[in-house]
Amino acid sequence: MQTININISDFRANLLKYLEKANTGEQISVTSNGKLLATITPPVNQRETAKQQLHSLASTAKIHDVTTPTDSDWDALS
């Protein structure tokens, strides 16, 4: 991921251009008088991130019998 450092006045003048760059994967740091004001990052693909997390979880998951009661007594069984 590439980071672009720009001044706030340039960002205001070219907002759409910089947002399009962020959408393509570039990170943008907006400054004013050399002080960092904001960092704009590319959008996160939530669906793809969730799929990756589920895939990694599935590789370590242990499947057991979830319908049989455990050692503790249940009120519903009394």
PDB file of N, CA, C and O in Angstrom:
ATOM      1  N   MET A   1       0.847  -1.170   0.000  1.00  0.00           N
ATOM      2  CA  MET A   1       0.000   0.000   0.000  1.00  0.00           C
ATOM      3  C   MET A   1       0.896   1.238   0.000  1.00  0.00           C
ATOM      4  O   MET A   1       1.792   1.363   0.835  1.00  0.00           O
ATOM      5  N   GLN A   2       0.655   2.128  -0.917  1.00  0.00           N
ATOM      6  CA  GLN A   2       1.441   3.349  -1.034  1.00  0.00           C
ATOM      7  C   GLN A   2       0.740   4.480  -0.276  1.00  0.00           C
ATOM      8  O   GLN A   2      -0.486   4.584  -0.292  1.00  0.00           O
ATOM      9  N   THR A   3       1.533   5.324   0.385  1.00  0.00           N
ATOM     10  CA  THR A   3       0.984   6.465   1.115  1.00  0.00           C
ATOM     11  C   THR A   3       1.318   7.753   0.378  1.00  0.00           C
ATOM     12  O   THR A   3       2.457   7.980  -0.029  1.00  0.00           O
ATOM     13  N   ILE A   4       0.296   8.593   0.216  1.00  0.00           N
ATOM     14  CA  ILE A   4       0.461   9.903  -0.420  1.00  0.00           C
ATOM     15  C   ILE A   4       0.292  10.959   0.658  1.00  0.00           C
ATOM     16  O   ILE A   4      -0.710  10.949   1.372  1.00  0.00           O
ATOM     17  N   ASN A   5       1.246  11.868   0.793  1.00  0.00           N
ATOM     18  CA  ASN A   5       1.140  12.976   1.739  1.00  0.00           C
ATOM     19  C   ASN A   5       0.735  14.228   0.970  1.00  0.00           C
ATOM     20  O   ASN A   5       1.413  14.628   0.023  1.00  0.00           O
ATOM     21  N   ILE A   6      -0.375  14.847   1.381  1.00  0.00           N
ATOM     22  CA  ILE A   6      -0.846  16.049   0.707  1.00  0.00           C
ATOM     23  C   ILE A   6      -1.265  17.099   1.731  1.00  0.00           C
ATOM     24  O   ILE A   6      -1.591  16.784   2.876  1.00  0.00           O
ATOM     25  N   ASN A   7      -1.247  18.341   1.292  1.00  0.00           N
ATOM     26  CA  ASN A   7      -1.685  19.463   2.114  1.00  0.00           C
ATOM     27  C   ASN A   7      -3.199  19.576   2.032  1.00  0.00           C
ATOM     28  O   ASN A   7      -3.798  19.199   1.024  1.00  0.00           O
ATOM     29  N   ILE A   8      -3.816  20.087   3.078  1.00  0.00           N
ATOM     30  CA  ILE A   8      -5.271  20.203   3.150  1.00  0.00           C
ATOM     31  C   ILE A   8      -5.840  21.034   1.996  1.00  0.00           C
ATOM     32  O   ILE A   8      -6.909  20.704   1.482  1.00  0.00           O
ATOM     33  N   SER A   9      -5.167  22.084   1.583  1.00  0.00           N
ATOM     34  CA  SER A   9      -5.690  22.908   0.488  1.00  0.00           C
ATOM     35  C   SER A   9      -5.691  22.127  -0.826  1.00  0.00           C
ATOM     36  O   SER A   9      -6.631  22.245  -1.613  1.00  0.00           O
ATOM     37  N   ASP A  10      -4.652  21.333  -1.069  1.00  0.00           N
ATOM     38  CA  ASP A  10      -4.615  20.496  -2.266  1.00  0.00           C
ATOM     39  C   ASP A  10      -5.698  19.422  -2.184  1.00  0.00           C
ATOM     40  O   ASP A  10      -6.327  19.093  -3.189  1.00  0.00           O
ATOM     41  N   PHE A  11      -5.913  18.882  -0.992  1.00  0.00           N
ATOM     42  CA  PHE A  11      -6.947  17.869  -0.805  1.00  0.00           C
ATOM     43  C   PHE A  11      -8.334  18.442  -1.101  1.00  0.00           C
ATOM     44  O   PHE A  11      -9.141  17.802  -1.775  1.00  0.00           O
ATOM     45  N   ARG A  12      -8.606  19.638  -0.599  1.00  0.00           N
ATOM     46  CA  ARG A  12      -9.899  20.288  -0.858  1.00  0.00           C
ATOM     47  C   ARG A  12     -10.112  20.537  -2.345  1.00  0.00           C
ATOM     48  O   ARG A  12     -11.204  20.320  -2.871  1.00  0.00           O
ATOM     49  N   ALA A  13      -9.063  20.991  -3.014  1.00  0.00           N
ATOM     50  CA  ALA A  13      -9.178  21.332  -4.428  1.00  0.00           C
ATOM     51  C   ALA A  13      -9.357  20.092  -5.306  1.00  0.00           C
ATOM     52  O   ALA A  13      -9.958  20.175  -6.377  1.00  0.00           O
ATOM     53  N   ASN A  14      -8.847  18.959  -4.864  1.00  0.00           N
ATOM     54  CA  ASN A  14      -8.866  17.743  -5.682  1.00  0.00           C
ATOM     55  C   ASN A  14      -9.463  16.564  -4.930  1.00  0.00           C
ATOM     56  O   ASN A  14      -8.965  15.443  -5.034  1.00  0.00           O
ATOM     57  N   LEU A  15     -10.510  16.807  -4.186  1.00  0.00           N
ATOM     58  CA  LEU A  15     -11.101  15.794  -3.319  1.00  0.00           C
ATOM     59  C   LEU A  15     -11.453  14.510  -4.070  1.00  0.00           C
ATOM     60  O   LEU A  15     -11.070  13.422  -3.639  1.00  0.00           O
ATOM     61  N   LEU A  16     -12.162  14.619  -5.166  1.00  0.00           N
ATOM     62  CA  LEU A  16     -12.599  13.438  -5.897  1.00  0.00           C
ATOM     63  C   LEU A  16     -11.410  12.622  -6.396  1.00  0.00           C
ATOM     64  O   LEU A  16     -11.428  11.393  -6.333  1.00  0.00           O
ATOM     65  N   LYS A  17     -10.386  13.298  -6.887  1.00  0.00           N
ATOM     66  CA  LYS A  17      -9.190  12.603  -7.381  1.00  0.00           C
ATOM     67  C   LYS A  17      -8.548  11.779  -6.265  1.00  0.00           C
ATOM     68  O   LYS A  17      -8.173  10.628  -6.488  1.00  0.00           O
ATOM     69  N   TYR A  18      -8.419  12.349  -5.076  1.00  0.00           N
ATOM     70  CA  TYR A  18      -7.780  11.647  -3.971  1.00  0.00           C
ATOM     71  C   TYR A  18      -8.667  10.519  -3.417  1.00  0.00           C
ATOM     72  O   TYR A  18      -8.153   9.483  -2.994  1.00  0.00           O
ATOM     73  N   LEU A  19      -9.974  10.712  -3.417  1.00  0.00           N
ATOM     74  CA  LEU A  19     -10.860   9.645  -2.976  1.00  0.00           C
ATOM     75  C   LEU A  19     -10.823   8.469  -3.946  1.00  0.00           C
ATOM     76  O   LEU A  19     -10.898   7.314  -3.525  1.00  0.00           O
ATOM     77  N   GLU A  20     -10.708   8.754  -5.233  1.00  0.00           N
ATOM     78  CA  GLU A  20     -10.570   7.681  -6.222  1.00  0.00           C
ATOM     79  C   GLU A  20      -9.255   6.926  -6.018  1.00  0.00           C
ATOM     80  O   GLU A  20      -9.212   5.704  -6.152  1.00  0.00           O
ATOM     81  N   LYS A  21      -8.184   7.653  -5.694  1.00  0.00           N
ATOM     82  CA  LYS A  21      -6.904   6.999  -5.419  1.00  0.00           C
ATOM     83  C   LYS A  21      -7.018   6.099  -4.191  1.00  0.00           C
ATOM     84  O   LYS A  21      -6.475   4.994  -4.180  1.00  0.00           O
ATOM     85  N   ALA A  22      -7.714   6.562  -3.164  1.00  0.00           N
ATOM     86  CA  ALA A  22      -7.911   5.748  -1.963  1.00  0.00           C
ATOM     87  C   ALA A  22      -8.717   4.499  -2.303  1.00  0.00           C
ATOM     88  O   ALA A  22      -8.450   3.420  -1.775  1.00  0.00           O
ATOM     89  N   ASN A  23      -9.692   4.646  -3.175  1.00  0.00           N
ATOM     90  CA  ASN A  23     -10.521   3.515  -3.570  1.00  0.00           C
ATOM     91  C   ASN A  23      -9.726   2.462  -4.332  1.00  0.00           C
ATOM     92  O   ASN A  23     -10.101   1.290  -4.332  1.00  0.00           O
ATOM     93  N   THR A  24      -8.633   2.862  -4.983  1.00  0.00           N
ATOM     94  CA  THR A  24      -7.804   1.907  -5.727  1.00  0.00           C
ATOM     95  C   THR A  24      -6.718   1.291  -4.856  1.00  0.00           C
ATOM     96  O   THR A  24      -5.939   0.472  -5.345  1.00  0.00           O
ATOM     97  N   GLY A  25      -6.645   1.663  -3.572  1.00  0.00           N
ATOM     98  CA  GLY A  25      -5.718   1.004  -2.663  1.00  0.00           C
ATOM     99  C   GLY A  25      -4.629   1.873  -2.073  1.00  0.00           C
ATOM    100  O   GLY A  25      -3.800   1.372  -1.314  1.00  0.00           O
ATOM    101  N   GLU A  26      -4.599   3.149  -2.390  1.00  0.00           N
ATOM    102  CA  GLU A  26      -3.574   4.029  -1.833  1.00  0.00           C
ATOM    103  C   GLU A  26      -4.061   4.661  -0.532  1.00  0.00           C
ATOM    104  O   GLU A  26      -5.248   4.948  -0.377  1.00  0.00           O
ATOM    105  N   GLN A  27      -3.150   4.870   0.381  1.00  0.00           N
ATOM    106  CA  GLN A  27      -3.450   5.530   1.647  1.00  0.00           C
ATOM    107  C   GLN A  27      -3.056   6.992   1.509  1.00  0.00           C
ATOM    108  O   GLN A  27      -2.002   7.299   0.952  1.00  0.00           O
ATOM    109  N   ILE A  28      -3.883   7.891   2.007  1.00  0.00           N
ATOM    110  CA  ILE A  28      -3.641   9.325   1.864  1.00  0.00           C
ATOM    111  C   ILE A  28      -3.541   9.967   3.237  1.00  0.00           C
ATOM    112  O   ILE A  28      -4.433   9.809   4.072  1.00  0.00           O
ATOM    113  N   SER A  29      -2.445  10.696   3.470  1.00  0.00           N
ATOM    114  CA  SER A  29      -2.263  11.446   4.709  1.00  0.00           C
ATOM    115  C   SER A  29      -2.461  12.923   4.400  1.00  0.00           C
ATOM    116  O   SER A  29      -1.761  13.485   3.557  1.00  0.00           O
ATOM    117  N   VAL A  30      -3.407  13.547   5.075  1.00  0.00           N
ATOM    118  CA  VAL A  30      -3.717  14.961   4.861  1.00  0.00           C
ATOM    119  C   VAL A  30      -3.072  15.765   5.976  1.00  0.00           C
ATOM    120  O   VAL A  30      -3.263  15.463   7.154  1.00  0.00           O
ATOM    121  N   THR A  31      -2.301  16.798   5.606  1.00  0.00           N
ATOM    122  CA  THR A  31      -1.585  17.607   6.590  1.00  0.00           C
ATOM    123  C   THR A  31      -1.956  19.081   6.470  1.00  0.00           C
ATOM    124  O   THR A  31      -2.466  19.532   5.444  1.00  0.00           O
ATOM    125  N   SER A  32      -1.690  19.808   7.533  1.00  0.00           N
ATOM    126  CA  SER A  32      -1.836  21.259   7.552  1.00  0.00           C
ATOM    127  C   SER A  32      -0.658  21.815   8.327  1.00  0.00           C
ATOM    128  O   SER A  32      -0.482  21.507   9.506  1.00  0.00           O
ATOM    129  N   ASN A  33       0.140  22.624   7.675  1.00  0.00           N
ATOM    130  CA  ASN A  33       1.352  23.176   8.273  1.00  0.00           C
ATOM    131  C   ASN A  33       2.260  22.075   8.822  1.00  0.00           C
ATOM    132  O   ASN A  33       2.879  22.238   9.874  1.00  0.00           O
ATOM    133  N   GLY A  34       2.333  20.963   8.106  1.00  0.00           N
ATOM    134  CA  GLY A  34       3.187  19.862   8.507  1.00  0.00           C
ATOM    135  C   GLY A  34       2.616  18.959   9.579  1.00  0.00           C
ATOM    136  O   GLY A  34       3.242  17.967   9.954  1.00  0.00           O
ATOM    137  N   LYS A  35       1.426  19.289  10.082  1.00  0.00           N
ATOM    138  CA  LYS A  35       0.801  18.486  11.137  1.00  0.00           C
ATOM    139  C   LYS A  35      -0.238  17.557  10.509  1.00  0.00           C
ATOM    140  O   LYS A  35      -1.086  18.004   9.736  1.00  0.00           O
ATOM    141  N   LEU A  36      -0.175  16.274  10.838  1.00  0.00           N
ATOM    142  CA  LEU A  36      -1.106  15.291  10.296  1.00  0.00           C
ATOM    143  C   LEU A  36      -2.516  15.550  10.826  1.00  0.00           C
ATOM    144  O   LEU A  36      -2.739  15.601  12.036  1.00  0.00           O
ATOM    145  N   LEU A  37      -3.465  15.715   9.893  1.00  0.00           N
ATOM    146  CA  LEU A  37      -4.864  15.945  10.271  1.00  0.00           C
ATOM    147  C   LEU A  37      -5.695  14.675  10.172  1.00  0.00           C
ATOM    148  O   LEU A  37      -6.525  14.387  11.035  1.00  0.00           O
ATOM    149  N   ALA A  38      -5.456  13.914   9.093  1.00  0.00           N
ATOM    150  CA  ALA A  38      -6.273  12.716   8.864  1.00  0.00           C
ATOM    151  C   ALA A  38      -5.527  11.750   7.959  1.00  0.00           C
ATOM    152  O   ALA A  38      -4.634  12.133   7.203  1.00  0.00           O
ATOM    153  N   THR A  39      -5.917  10.502   8.057  1.00  0.00           N
ATOM    154  CA  THR A  39      -5.413   9.477   7.166  1.00  0.00           C
ATOM    155  C   THR A  39      -6.608   8.798   6.523  1.00  0.00           C
ATOM    156  O   THR A  39      -7.501   8.311   7.216  1.00  0.00           O
ATOM    157  N   ILE A  40      -6.624   8.767   5.213  1.00  0.00           N
ATOM    158  CA  ILE A  40      -7.711   8.141   4.467  1.00  0.00           C
ATOM    159  C   ILE A  40      -7.189   6.816   3.933  1.00  0.00           C
ATOM    160  O   ILE A  40      -6.183   6.774   3.224  1.00  0.00           O
ATOM    161  N   THR A  41      -7.876   5.739   4.277  1.00  0.00           N
ATOM    162  CA  THR A  41      -7.439   4.406   3.869  1.00  0.00           C
ATOM    163  C   THR A  41      -8.431   3.812   2.877  1.00  0.00           C
ATOM    164  O   THR A  41      -9.583   4.240   2.812  1.00  0.00           O
ATOM    165  N   PRO A  42      -7.987   2.834   2.114  1.00  0.00           N
ATOM    166  CA  PRO A  42      -8.897   2.180   1.169  1.00  0.00           C
ATOM    167  C   PRO A  42     -10.039   1.497   1.913  1.00  0.00           C
ATOM    168  O   PRO A  42      -9.882   1.111   3.071  1.00  0.00           O
ATOM    169  N   PRO A  43     -11.184   1.345   1.257  1.00  0.00           N
ATOM    170  CA  PRO A  43     -12.309   0.671   1.911  1.00  0.00           C
ATOM    171  C   PRO A  43     -11.993  -0.799   2.143  1.00  0.00           C
ATOM    172  O   PRO A  43     -11.236  -1.416   1.394  1.00  0.00           O
ATOM    173  N   VAL A  44     -12.583  -1.339   3.186  1.00  0.00           N
ATOM    174  CA  VAL A  44     -12.383  -2.742   3.539  1.00  0.00           C
ATOM    175  C   VAL A  44     -13.519  -3.552   2.930  1.00  0.00           C
ATOM    176  O   VAL A  44     -14.691  -3.206   3.076  1.00  0.00           O
ATOM    177  N   ASN A  45     -13.161  -4.630   2.247  1.00  0.00           N
ATOM    178  CA  ASN A  45     -14.171  -5.531   1.714  1.00  0.00           C
ATOM    179  C   ASN A  45     -14.603  -6.439   2.856  1.00  0.00           C
ATOM    180  O   ASN A  45     -13.955  -7.449   3.132  1.00  0.00           O
ATOM    181  N   GLN A  46     -15.692  -6.082   3.515  1.00  0.00           N
ATOM    182  CA  GLN A  46     -16.131  -6.790   4.713  1.00  0.00           C
ATOM    183  C   GLN A  46     -16.500  -8.239   4.424  1.00  0.00           C
ATOM    184  O   GLN A  46     -16.258  -9.118   5.252  1.00  0.00           O
ATOM    185  N   ARG A  47     -17.073  -8.490   3.276  1.00  0.00           N
ATOM    186  CA  ARG A  47     -17.464  -9.854   2.939  1.00  0.00           C
ATOM    187  C   ARG A  47     -16.231 -10.741   2.795  1.00  0.00           C
ATOM    188  O   ARG A  47     -16.203 -11.854   3.322  1.00  0.00           O
ATOM    189  N   GLU A  48     -15.218 -10.260   2.090  1.00  0.00           N
ATOM    190  CA  GLU A  48     -13.996 -11.032   1.894  1.00  0.00           C
ATOM    191  C   GLU A  48     -13.251 -11.223   3.215  1.00  0.00           C
ATOM    192  O   GLU A  48     -12.715 -12.299   3.477  1.00  0.00           O
ATOM    193  N   THR A  49     -13.218 -10.182   4.042  1.00  0.00           N
ATOM    194  CA  THR A  49     -12.578 -10.282   5.357  1.00  0.00           C
ATOM    195  C   THR A  49     -13.272 -11.324   6.218  1.00  0.00           C
ATOM    196  O   THR A  49     -12.608 -12.114   6.888  1.00  0.00           O
ATOM    197  N   ALA A  50     -14.602 -11.334   6.210  1.00  0.00           N
ATOM    198  CA  ALA A  50     -15.368 -12.314   6.989  1.00  0.00           C
ATOM    199  C   ALA A  50     -15.106 -13.727   6.482  1.00  0.00           C
ATOM    200  O   ALA A  50     -14.964 -14.650   7.284  1.00  0.00           O
ATOM    201  N   LYS A  51     -15.040 -13.913   5.168  1.00  0.00           N
ATOM    202  CA  LYS A  51     -14.756 -15.232   4.608  1.00  0.00           C
ATOM    203  C   LYS A  51     -13.378 -15.725   5.046  1.00  0.00           C
ATOM    204  O   LYS A  51     -13.218 -16.896   5.392  1.00  0.00           O
ATOM    205  N   GLN A  52     -12.393 -14.844   5.031  1.00  0.00           N
ATOM    206  CA  GLN A  52     -11.046 -15.227   5.453  1.00  0.00           C
ATOM    207  C   GLN A  52     -11.017 -15.615   6.929  1.00  0.00           C
ATOM    208  O   GLN A  52     -10.361 -16.586   7.306  1.00  0.00           O
ATOM    209  N   GLN A  53     -11.726 -14.859   7.761  1.00  0.00           N
ATOM    210  CA  GLN A  53     -11.777 -15.163   9.187  1.00  0.00           C
ATOM    211  C   GLN A  53     -12.469 -16.502   9.439  1.00  0.00           C
ATOM    212  O   GLN A  53     -12.015 -17.285  10.273  1.00  0.00           O
ATOM    213  N   LEU A  54     -13.565 -16.769   8.724  1.00  0.00           N
ATOM    214  CA  LEU A  54     -14.266 -18.038   8.886  1.00  0.00           C
ATOM    215  C   LEU A  54     -13.409 -19.204   8.404  1.00  0.00           C
ATOM    216  O   LEU A  54     -13.417 -20.275   9.011  1.00  0.00           O
ATOM    217  N   HIS A  55     -12.676 -19.001   7.325  1.00  0.00           N
ATOM    218  CA  HIS A  55     -11.805 -20.054   6.802  1.00  0.00           C
ATOM    219  C   HIS A  55     -10.713 -20.402   7.819  1.00  0.00           C
ATOM    220  O   HIS A  55     -10.437 -21.578   8.054  1.00  0.00           O
ATOM    221  N   SER A  56     -10.097 -19.388   8.418  1.00  0.00           N
ATOM    222  CA  SER A  56      -9.056 -19.660   9.407  1.00  0.00           C
ATOM    223  C   SER A  56      -9.649 -20.287  10.669  1.00  0.00           C
ATOM    224  O   SER A  56      -9.013 -21.136  11.293  1.00  0.00           O
ATOM    225  N   LEU A  57     -10.847 -19.883  11.044  1.00  0.00           N
ATOM    226  CA  LEU A  57     -11.512 -20.476  12.200  1.00  0.00           C
ATOM    227  C   LEU A  57     -11.879 -21.934  11.924  1.00  0.00           C
ATOM    228  O   LEU A  57     -11.753 -22.782  12.807  1.00  0.00           O
ATOM    229  N   ALA A  58     -12.330 -22.226  10.716  1.00  0.00           N
ATOM    230  CA  ALA A  58     -12.722 -23.591  10.362  1.00  0.00           C
ATOM    231  C   ALA A  58     -11.541 -24.550  10.422  1.00  0.00           C
ATOM    232  O   ALA A  58     -11.716 -25.731  10.723  1.00  0.00           O
ATOM    233  N   SER A  59     -10.359 -24.060  10.142  1.00  0.00           N
ATOM    234  CA  SER A  59      -9.191 -24.941  10.153  1.00  0.00           C
ATOM    235  C   SER A  59      -8.787 -25.338  11.578  1.00  0.00           C
ATOM    236  O   SER A  59      -8.095 -26.340  11.758  1.00  0.00           O
ATOM    237  N   THR A  60      -9.202 -24.583  12.581  1.00  0.00           N
ATOM    238  CA  THR A  60      -8.836 -24.896  13.968  1.00  0.00           C
ATOM    239  C   THR A  60     -10.031 -25.338  14.812  1.00  0.00           C
ATOM    240  O   THR A  60      -9.861 -25.700  15.976  1.00  0.00           O
ATOM    241  N   ALA A  61     -11.228 -25.315  14.246  1.00  0.00           N
ATOM    242  CA  ALA A  61     -12.439 -25.643  15.002  1.00  0.00           C
ATOM    243  C   ALA A  61     -12.512 -27.131  15.311  1.00  0.00           C
ATOM    244  O   ALA A  61     -12.073 -27.966  14.519  1.00  0.00           O
ATOM    245  N   LYS A  62     -13.069 -27.450  16.465  1.00  0.00           N
ATOM    246  CA  LYS A  62     -13.303 -28.838  16.864  1.00  0.00           C
ATOM    247  C   LYS A  62     -14.810 -29.049  16.913  1.00  0.00           C
ATOM    248  O   LYS A  62     -15.533 -28.311  17.582  1.00  0.00           O
ATOM    249  N   ILE A  63     -15.260 -30.042  16.213  1.00  0.00           N
ATOM    250  CA  ILE A  63     -16.696 -30.307  16.149  1.00  0.00           C
ATOM    251  C   ILE A  63     -17.033 -31.404  17.147  1.00  0.00           C
ATOM    252  O   ILE A  63     -16.452 -32.489  17.119  1.00  0.00           O
ATOM    253  N   HIS A  64     -17.983 -31.104  18.031  1.00  0.00           N
ATOM    254  CA  HIS A  64     -18.429 -32.049  19.056  1.00  0.00           C
ATOM    255  C   HIS A  64     -19.946 -32.163  18.997  1.00  0.00           C
ATOM    256  O   HIS A  64     -20.607 -31.446  18.246  1.00  0.00           O
ATOM    257  N   ASP A  65     -20.476 -33.053  19.781  1.00  0.00           N
ATOM    258  CA  ASP A  65     -21.914 -33.224  19.896  1.00  0.00           C
ATOM    259  C   ASP A  65     -22.461 -32.076  20.737  1.00  0.00           C
ATOM    260  O   ASP A  65     -22.235 -32.035  21.946  1.00  0.00           O
ATOM    261  N   VAL A  66     -23.169 -31.155  20.119  1.00  0.00           N
ATOM    262  CA  VAL A  66     -23.657 -29.982  20.848  1.00  0.00           C
ATOM    263  C   VAL A  66     -25.074 -30.180  21.388  1.00  0.00           C
ATOM    264  O   VAL A  66     -25.604 -29.302  22.070  1.00  0.00           O
ATOM    265  N   THR A  67     -25.688 -31.320  21.091  1.00  0.00           N
ATOM    266  CA  THR A  67     -27.055 -31.530  21.574  1.00  0.00           C
ATOM    267  C   THR A  67     -27.116 -32.324  22.870  1.00  0.00           C
ATOM    268  O   THR A  67     -28.112 -32.248  23.589  1.00  0.00           O
ATOM    269  N   THR A  68     -26.080 -33.078  23.181  1.00  0.00           N
ATOM    270  CA  THR A  68     -26.053 -33.856  24.415  1.00  0.00           C
ATOM    271  C   THR A  68     -25.671 -32.948  25.575  1.00  0.00           C
ATOM    272  O   THR A  68     -24.722 -32.171  25.467  1.00  0.00           O
ATOM    273  N   PRO A  69     -26.414 -33.040  26.703  1.00  0.00           N
ATOM    274  CA  PRO A  69     -26.084 -32.186  27.850  1.00  0.00           C
ATOM    275  C   PRO A  69     -24.680 -32.467  28.382  1.00  0.00           C
ATOM    276  O   PRO A  69     -24.152 -33.569  28.233  1.00  0.00           O
ATOM    277  N   THR A  70     -24.105 -31.475  28.987  1.00  0.00           N
ATOM    278  CA  THR A  70     -22.795 -31.627  29.611  1.00  0.00           C
ATOM    279  C   THR A  70     -22.957 -32.241  30.990  1.00  0.00           C
ATOM    280  O   THR A  70     -24.024 -32.764  31.308  1.00  0.00           O
ATOM    281  N   ASP A  71     -21.935 -32.188  31.801  1.00  0.00           N
ATOM    282  CA  ASP A  71     -21.981 -32.771  33.143  1.00  0.00           C
ATOM    283  C   ASP A  71     -22.989 -32.081  34.061  1.00  0.00           C
ATOM    284  O   ASP A  71     -23.497 -32.698  34.996  1.00  0.00           O
ATOM    285  N   SER A  72     -23.278 -30.812  33.800  1.00  0.00           N
ATOM    286  CA  SER A  72     -24.171 -30.082  34.705  1.00  0.00           C
ATOM    287  C   SER A  72     -25.628 -30.465  34.441  1.00  0.00           C
ATOM    288  O   SER A  72     -26.002 -30.783  33.312  1.00  0.00           O
ATOM    289  N   ASP A  73     -26.446 -30.430  35.501  1.00  0.00           N
ATOM    290  CA  ASP A  73     -27.858 -30.742  35.378  1.00  0.00           C
ATOM    291  C   ASP A  73     -28.603 -29.541  34.832  1.00  0.00           C
ATOM    292  O   ASP A  73     -28.322 -28.400  35.199  1.00  0.00           O
ATOM    293  N   TRP A  74     -29.538 -29.804  33.969  1.00  0.00           N
ATOM    294  CA  TRP A  74     -30.361 -28.755  33.401  1.00  0.00           C
ATOM    295  C   TRP A  74     -31.713 -28.761  34.100  1.00  0.00           C
ATOM    296  O   TRP A  74     -32.261 -29.819  34.407  1.00  0.00           O
ATOM    297  N   ASP A  75     -32.239 -27.577  34.346  1.00  0.00           N
ATOM    298  CA  ASP A  75     -33.558 -27.481  34.980  1.00  0.00           C
ATOM    299  C   ASP A  75     -34.625 -28.106  34.110  1.00  0.00           C
ATOM    300  O   ASP A  75     -35.583 -28.674  34.632  1.00  0.00           O
ATOM    301  N   ALA A  76     -34.491 -28.020  32.815  1.00  0.00           N
ATOM    302  CA  ALA A  76     -35.490 -28.546  31.897  1.00  0.00           C
ATOM    303  C   ALA A  76     -35.552 -30.061  31.933  1.00  0.00           C
ATOM    304  O   ALA A  76     -36.575 -30.641  31.569  1.00  0.00           O
ATOM    305  N   LEU A  77     -34.489 -30.711  32.362  1.00  0.00           N
ATOM    306  CA  LEU A  77     -34.457 -32.164  32.408  1.00  0.00           C
ATOM    307  C   LEU A  77     -35.030 -32.729  33.697  1.00  0.00           C
ATOM    308  O   LEU A  77     -35.240 -33.939  33.792  1.00  0.00           O
ATOM    309  N   SER A  78     -35.284 -31.903  34.675  1.00  0.00           N
ATOM    310  CA  SER A  78     -35.794 -32.370  35.968  1.00  0.00           C
ATOM    311  C   SER A  78     -37.283 -32.556  35.952  1.00  0.00           C
ATOM    312  O   SER A  78     -37.867 -32.945  36.963  1.00  0.00           O
TER     313      SER A  78
END
